[in-house]
């Protein structure tokens, strides 16, 4: 009996010793790994390591989710809480009122706040969230009226589809004394300007704003109104609107539910257009300069990670979480993995539908911001004519590429970015004609661009 007890005790001691050795080995290994990670990221002296950042449930919030889930924020010494917001007005108000420290935001929001349309405040963007990513969807009824007049190839409509195909539909609605209504997400959203641009290029007046009328429906042939992105499909299904312009996954959701058909992607309205931005108040950045740089560093890394094709499936899985976008993986995957479905079963390759890093997607170009200002003036949100110098000076109050560059240079030093990823630029992209109407846009010549448009303000 004593021998048996001795053997059991010996076995127990041996087991504990082995486990202890393994634990020590694991500890030594993890310490080495931790040291390697720590030496790679040059942590800044953060003024505010704990921050709360907002977002709307759209796929282009992805850099925020990835920076959190892949540990890029943590690498910078940041403890980040991500909070979904109910609508774009709420996003703007909560950033201005310092209820949150920064947010995924419409590119037009910080600009409008600077030029005096809507609530005024001093906001800055250090990071562009993405390129492209939107589409225009119409109801099944509208599509059934548009489709017969469209050219076909291999039995499918030829894309891009001009808004001129809507002209007879709008005329039919008018003859029946029914307003033709379309939804967009906010008066200063890319979606509003893209929808207006597409309609006007097809000969349809989307209406004007004035100092005394901020509804934007003066002389409108199509009535545009605000609907929050997640509510777009349900509003379309209810017949409250006849179509909408929105980001993903809400166009693909309409296809999945069988209630509507996307007719054009935003990439076909303006190739590789800027979309959302990341915004903080000027006061926050001035008070917390290192924190602003650290946030920007993490977001740049996230953008680069997202544009590696092998990571997109994982990104879709992360975004499908209710904490982020909360849409079905199949619906998210339709656009996020390089395809886009128009009519049910008409799935086409759209490799650049969502761009998060390539083509200098994360750099806040002045010319991108000035384009939004030209549309604000075109449709009357900027109520008075201004000289070209005003456009250049105003955008420099908002867009801060110098902060992006500081962040990027640190990432290069750490080996997390290539020097070639930093654009050699004065903040302006070259002139481009890659619009659906073929007009030329040069960010240094905003007045010439405004004058070249057939519908809208000319001066």
C-alpha positions in Angstrom: 0.0 0.0 0.0 2.9 2.4 0.9 4.6 1.5 -2.4 1.4 2.4 -4.3 1.0 5.7 -2.5 4.7 6.5 -3.2 4.3 5.8 -6.9 1.2 8.0 -7.2 3.0 10.8 -5.4 6.0 10.5 -7.7 3.7 10.6 -10.8 1.9 13.7 -9.5 5.3 15.5 -8.8 6.5 14.6 -12.3 3.3 15.8 -14.0 3.5 19.1 -12.1 7.1 19.5 -13.1 6.4 18.9 -16.8 3.4 21.3 -16.7 5.6 23.9 -15.0 8.4 23.5 -17.6 5.9 23.9 -20.4 4.4 26.9 -18.8 7.8 28.5 -18.4 8.7 27.7 -22.0 5.4 29.2 -23.2 6.0 32.3 -21.0 9.6 32.7 -22.4 8.3 32.3 -26.0 5.5 34.8 -25.5 7.8 37.3 -23.9 10.0 37.1 -27.0 7.1 37.6 -29.3 5.7 40.5 -27.2 9.1 42.2 -27.4 9.2 41.8 -31.1 5.7 43.3 -31.5 6.5 46.1 -29.1 9.7 47.1 -30.9 7.9 47.2 -34.3 5.3 49.7 -33.2 6.7 53.0 -32.0 4.2 54.0 -29.3 3.6 57.7 -28.9 3.0 59.4 -25.6 -0.8 59.4 -25.8 -2.7 62.3 -24.2 -5.9 60.3 -24.2 -5.4 56.5 -24.6 -9.1 55.7 -24.0 -11.3 56.9 -26.8 -14.8 56.3 -28.1 -15.4 56.4 -31.8 -18.6 56.3 -33.7 -19.8 54.7 -36.9 -23.0 54.0 -39.0 -23.8 50.4 -40.0 -22.3 50.4 -43.5 -19.5 48.3 -44.9 -17.3 51.4 -45.3 -16.9 51.6 -41.6 -14.7 48.5 -42.0 -11.3 50.2 -41.2 -12.6 51.0 -37.7 -13.8 47.4 -37.1 -10.5 45.9 -38.5 -8.3 48.3 -36.5 -10.1 47.1 -33.4 -10.4 43.4 -34.1 -6.9 42.9 -35.5 -5.3 44.8 -32.6 -4.0 47.8 -34.6 -5.5 50.2 -32.1 -4.0 48.2 -29.2 -0.6 48.2 -30.8 -0.7 52.0 -30.6 -1.6 51.9 -26.9 -5.2 52.9 -27.6 -8.2 51.4 -25.8 -11.0 52.0 -28.3 -14.7 51.7 -27.8 -16.7 51.6 -31.1 -20.3 52.8 -30.9 -22.9 52.4 -33.6 -24.9 55.7 -34.2 -28.5 56.0 -35.3 -28.1 58.4 -38.2 -25.7 61.0 -39.7 -27.1 64.0 -37.8 -26.6 62.1 -34.6 -23.0 61.3 -35.6 -22.3 65.0 -36.3 -23.9 66.3 -33.2 -22.1 63.8 -30.9 -18.7 64.6 -32.3 -19.3 68.4 -32.1 -20.7 68.0 -28.5 -17.7 65.9 -27.5 -19.9 62.9 -26.5 -17.6 60.8 -28.7 -14.0 61.5 -29.7 -14.3 60.9 -33.5 -16.3 59.1 -36.0 -16.8 57.5 -39.5 -18.6 60.4 -41.2 -19.9 61.6 -44.6 -17.1 63.5 -46.4 -19.5 66.5 -46.8 -20.2 66.8 -43.1 -17.0 68.5 -41.9 -16.9 70.6 -45.0 -20.5 71.8 -44.6 -19.7 72.6 -41.0 -16.8 74.8 -42.2 -18.7 76.6 -45.1 -21.9 77.4 -43.1 -24.4 74.9 -44.3 -26.2 73.3 -41.4 -24.6 73.2 -38.0 -21.3 75.0 -37.9 -18.2 73.8 -36.2 -14.4 73.3 -36.6 -13.9 69.7 -37.7 -11.0 68.0 -39.3 -10.3 64.8 -41.2 -7.0 63.1 -41.2 -8.0 59.9 -43.0 -10.2 59.0 -46.0 -12.1 55.7 -45.2 -12.5 54.4 -48.7 -13.2 54.9 -52.4 -16.4 54.0 -54.2 -18.9 51.7 -52.4 -22.3 53.2 -53.2 -25.1 52.4 -55.8 -28.4 53.6 -56.9 -31.4 51.2 -56.6 -34.9 51.5 -58.0 -38.1 49.7 -57.1 -39.2 46.7 -59.1 -42.0 48.8 -60.6 -39.7 51.5 -61.8 -37.2 48.9 -63.1 -40.0 47.2 -65.1 -40.6 50.5 -66.8 -36.9 51.3 -67.4 -35.7 47.9 -68.6 -37.6 47.7 -72.0 -35.7 50.8 -73.4 -32.2 49.6 -72.3 -29.7 48.1 -74.7 -28.9 44.5 -74.0 -25.8 42.3 -74.4 -26.1 38.6 -74.0 -29.7 39.2 -72.8 -28.6 41.5 -69.9 -28.7 45.3 -69.7 -25.6 47.1 -70.7 -24.0 49.1 -67.9 -23.6 51.9 -66.9 -27.2 52.8 -67.2 -28.0 56.5 -67.9 -30.6 58.3 -65.8 -32.2 59.3 -69.2 -33.9 55.9 -69.0 -35.9 57.4 -66.0 -37.3 60.3 -68.1 -40.3 58.4 -69.4 -41.0 56.9 -66.0 -41.0 60.3 -64.3 -43.3 61.6 -67.1 -45.7 58.7 -66.4 -45.7 59.5 -62.7 -46.3 63.2 -63.4 -49.2 62.4 -65.7 -50.7 60.3 -63.0 -50.2 63.2 -60.5 -47.8 61.1 -58.4 -44.5 62.5 -57.2 -41.4 60.6 -58.1 -39.4 60.3 -54.9 -35.9 59.1 -54.2 -34.0 58.6 -51.0 -30.5 59.7 -50.0 -28.9 59.5 -46.6 -28.2 63.2 -45.8 -28.2 66.6 -47.5 -24.4 66.8 -47.6 -23.8 63.1 -48.3 -21.9 61.7 -51.2 -25.1 59.9 -52.0 -27.0 63.1 -52.4 -24.4 64.6 -54.8 -24.0 61.3 -56.7 -27.7 60.9 -57.1 -28.0 64.5 -58.3 -25.1 64.1 -60.6 -26.5 61.0 -62.2 -30.0 62.5 -62.6 -28.7 65.8 -64.0 -26.3 63.9 -66.4 -29.5 62.2 -67.8 -31.4 65.4 -68.2 -33.4 65.3 -64.9 -33.5 68.3 -62.6 -33.1 67.0 -58.9 -34.0 70.5 -57.5 -32.2 73.4 -55.9 -31.4 74.6 -52.4 -31.6 78.3 -51.4 -30.8 80.3 -48.3 -34.4 80.1 -47.3 -35.2 76.6 -48.5 -33.0 73.8 -47.3 -35.2 71.0 -48.7 -33.4 71.1 -52.0 -36.6 70.5 -54.1 -37.1 73.8 -55.9 -38.0 73.0 -59.6 -37.3 69.3 -58.9 -38.4 66.7 -61.3 -37.4 64.0 -58.8 -37.9 64.7 -55.1 -34.9 63.8 -53.0 -35.3 63.3 -49.2 -33.4 61.8 -46.3 -33.7 58.2 -45.2 -31.2 56.6 -42.8 -29.2 53.8 -44.6 -30.5 50.7 -42.7 -34.1 51.9 -43.3 -33.7 52.2 -47.1 -34.9 48.7 -48.2 -38.0 48.8 -45.9 -38.9 52.3 -47.1 -38.6 51.2 -50.7 -40.7 48.1 -50.0 -43.4 50.2 -48.4 -43.6 52.4 -51.5 -42.6 55.6 -49.6 -39.8 56.1 -52.1 -39.3 54.9 -55.7 -35.5 54.5 -55.4 -32.4 55.5 -53.4 -28.7 56.0 -53.3 -26.9 54.3 -50.4 -23.8 52.4 -49.5 -23.6 48.7 -48.9 -25.1 46.4 -47.8 -28.4 48.1 -48.4 -28.4 47.9 -52.2 -27.6 44.2 -52.1 -30.2 43.8 -49.4 -32.9 45.0 -51.8 -31.7 42.3 -54.3 -31.7 39.6 -51.7 -35.3 40.6 -50.6 -36.5 40.8 -54.2 -37.8 44.4 -53.7 -35.5 46.4 -56.0 -32.8 46.5 -58.6 -29.5 48.5 -58.5 -29.1 50.3 -61.8 -25.6 51.9 -61.4 -22.7 51.8 -59.0 -21.0 55.0 -57.8 -17.8 53.9 -59.4 -19.6 54.3 -62.8 -20.7 57.8 -61.8 -17.2 59.0 -60.8 -14.4 56.4 -61.1 -12.6 55.9 -57.8 -14.4 58.7 -56.0 -13.7 59.4 -52.4 -16.4 58.3 -50.0 -16.4 58.5 -46.2 -13.8 60.1 -43.9 -12.8 59.9 -40.3 -13.5 63.1 -38.4 -12.4 64.6 -35.1 -12.9 68.2 -33.8 -10.1 70.6 -34.3 -10.0 71.2 -30.6 -9.5 67.4 -29.9 -6.6 67.2 -32.4 -4.9 70.3 -31.0 -5.3 69.0 -27.4 -4.4 65.4 -28.3 -2.0 65.5 -31.3 -0.3 62.2 -30.6 -3.6 60.4 -30.0 -4.8 61.8 -33.4 -1.7 60.4 -35.1 -2.0 57.1 -33.4 -5.6 56.7 -34.4 -4.7 57.6 -38.0 -1.8 55.0 -37.9 -4.1 52.2 -36.9 -6.7 53.1 -39.5 -4.0 53.2 -42.3 -2.9 49.7 -41.3 -6.5 48.6 -41.3 -7.0 49.9 -44.8 -3.9 48.1 -46.1 -5.1 44.9 -44.4 -8.5 45.2 -46.0 -7.2 45.5 -49.5 -5.3 42.3 -49.3 -7.7 40.0 -51.2 -7.0 37.0 -48.9 -8.4 39.0 -46.0 -11.7 40.0 -47.5 -13.6 36.8 -46.4 -12.5 37.4 -42.8 -13.5 41.0 -43.1 -17.0 40.0 -44.2 -17.3 37.7 -41.2 -16.2 40.4 -38.8 -18.6 43.0 -40.4 -21.5 40.6 -40.2 -21.4 40.8 -36.4 -24.4 42.7 -34.9 -21.8 44.9 -33.2 -20.7 46.3 -36.6 -22.9 46.1 -39.8 -25.0 43.1 -38.7 -26.0 42.0 -42.2 -25.9 38.4 -43.6 -22.5 37.3 -44.8 -23.8 36.4 -48.2 -25.2 39.9 -48.7 -22.0 41.6 -47.5 -19.9 39.3 -49.6 -21.7 40.3 -52.8 -19.9 43.6 -52.9 -17.0 43.1 -50.4 -15.4 40.2 -52.3 -15.3 41.8 -55.7 -18.7 41.1 -57.2 -22.0 43.0 -57.4 -25.5 41.7 -58.1 -27.9 43.8 -60.1 -31.0 41.9 -61.1 -31.4 38.7 -59.2 -28.9 36.3 -60.8 -27.1 39.1 -62.7 -23.9 39.0 -60.7 -20.9 40.8 -62.3 -17.3 41.3 -61.4 -16.8 44.6 -59.6 -13.2 44.3 -58.2 -13.1 48.0 -57.2 -16.5 48.3 -55.7 -14.9 48.7 -52.2 -11.3 50.1 -52.1 -9.8 50.8 -48.7 -6.1 51.4 -49.5 -5.1 51.1 -53.1 -5.0 54.2 -55.3 -4.0 56.2 -52.2 -7.5 55.7 -50.9 -6.7 56.7 -47.3 -5.0 60.0 -48.1 -7.2 63.1 -47.6 -6.7 64.9 -50.9 -7.7 68.6 -51.0 -9.1 68.1 -54.5 -11.5 65.4 -53.2 -12.9 67.8 -50.6 -13.2 70.6 -53.2 -15.3 68.4 -55.4 -17.9 68.3 -52.6 -17.8 72.0 -52.4 -18.4 72.4 -56.1 -21.6 70.3 -55.7 -22.7 72.3 -52.7 -22.4 75.5 -54.8 -23.9 73.8 -57.9 -27.1 72.9 -56.0 -27.3 76.1 -53.8 -26.1 74.8 -50.4 -23.3 77.3 -50.7 -25.6 80.3 -51.4 -23.1 82.9 -52.8 -20.5 82.8 -55.5 -16.9 82.6 -54.1 -13.5 83.0 -55.7 -11.3 79.9 -56.4 -9.0 80.9 -53.6 -11.9 80.6 -51.1 -12.3 76.9 -52.0 -8.6 76.2 -51.6 -8.4 78.0 -48.2 -11.6 76.5 -46.8 -10.6 72.9 -47.6 -7.3 73.3 -45.8 -9.2 74.1 -42.6 -10.8 70.7 -42.8 -8.5 68.2 -44.6 -5.2 67.6 -42.8 -2.9 65.5 -45.0 0.0 66.6 -42.9 -1.3 64.5 -40.0 -1.8 61.5 -42.3 1.8 61.9 -43.6 3.2 61.9 -40.0 1.3 58.7 -39.3 2.4 57.1 -42.5 6.1 58.0 -42.0 6.0 56.3 -38.6 4.5 53.2 -40.2 7.2 53.1 -42.8 9.9 53.4 -40.0 8.2 50.5 -38.2 8.0 48.3 -41.4 4.2 48.4 -41.5 4.1 50.5 -44.7 6.2 50.9 -47.8 7.6 54.3 -48.7 5.9 54.0 -52.1 2.6 54.0 -50.2 3.1 57.7 -49.4 2.0 59.8 -52.4 4.2 62.5 -53.7 1.6 65.3 -54.0 0.7 68.9 -53.2 -2.6 67.6 -52.0 -4.3 67.7 -55.4 -5.0 64.8 -57.8 -4.5 65.3 -61.5 -7.5 66.5 -63.5 -9.9 63.7 -64.5 -12.7 63.1 -66.9 -13.8 59.8 -65.5 -17.4 60.9 -64.8 -20.5 59.4 -66.4 -21.0 62.7 -68.3 -17.3 62.9 -69.3 -16.8 66.4 -67.8 -13.3 67.4 -66.8 -12.7 68.2 -63.1 -9.5 69.9 -61.8 -9.5 70.7 -58.1 -7.4 73.8 -58.7 -10.1 75.2 -61.1 -13.4 74.7 -59.2 -15.2 77.6 -61.0 -14.5 76.3 -64.5 -16.0 72.9 -63.4 -19.1 74.5 -62.0 -19.6 76.5 -65.1 -19.3 73.4 -67.3 -22.5 71.8 -65.9 -25.8 72.1 -67.7 -28.1 72.0 -64.7 -27.4 74.0 -61.5 -25.7 77.2 -60.5 -23.2 78.5 -63.0 -21.5 81.4 -61.1 
